[in-house]
Amino acid sequence: MTVDLVYFAWVRERIGVARETVTTTARTPADLIAELSARDPRYGAAFGDVSALRVAIDQELSDFDTPLENAKEVAFFPPMTGG
């Protein structure tokens, strides 16, 4: 499957790009993180502590074990704060 990945805030800074398109066999965001982290150390730095991350699949807040199925976009970002 081909999916667009979007990174926000310090996740984007650690990876070095705001968005990219990847081909993946991942079934969940957790699988996707493992796959990306194995590709390049930048991803390991960004995804080292998933408890400090949130994920959205097709702009819907999701869990890291949510099936990707036919997702078009996966976004990774730190928790949001009010203000």
N, C-alpha and C positions, 0 to 999 in steps of 0.2 A: 504494500500500500504506500502511496505517496501522501505526505501530510505536510502542511505548513506549520512551522514552529515559530512562536512569538515569545520574546524574552523581555521582561520589564525590570527596571531599577538595577540593583546590584547584580542580578542574574545576567542581564544584558552586558554589564560592564565586565564581568568575569569571562563570559564566553566571547565577547568582542564583536557581536553582531546583534541587531535588533530582531531580525527574522531570517529564516532560511527554510528551504524546502528539502525534505529528506525522504528517502525510500527506506521503509522499515518493515520488519516482520513482528514488531512488538504488538502484544495483545492488550497491554495496559500502559498507563503513563509510567508506572514503576519499571516495567520492561523496557520502555523507551529510554528512561534515564540510565538504566544499566547498559543498554546498547550504545548510547551516546558516550557515556563515561569510558567505555572500553575503546572507543575510537580516538579520543584525544584528551589530554590532561585538563584542558580548559573546562570541559564538561564535569570532570571529577571535582574541580574546584567550585564550580557553580552548584552542583547537586550533592555535595558532600554531606549536607545535613537537611534531609527532606522535611524534617519537622519545622524548618524555617521557611518552607515553601508552600505555595498553593498552586493548584492546577485548574485550568478551565478547558473543557473540550467543547469546541464549537460555541464558544462564549458562554458556557454554562459551568458554574463552579462545580467541580467534581472531586472524587477521591482518587488516590493514586492506584487503586485496584479496579477502577471503572473500566469496562471494556471499551477499547477504541473503535471497534467495529468499522464503520465507514466514516470516521472523523475526517474532516477537512482541515481543522486547525486545532492545535494544542498550544496553550499559553502557560508559561511558568512565571510566577511572580511572588514577591514576599507578601506576608499578610498585610492587609490594608488597615490603616488606622483612620479614625474619624478626625474631624477638624473643620 
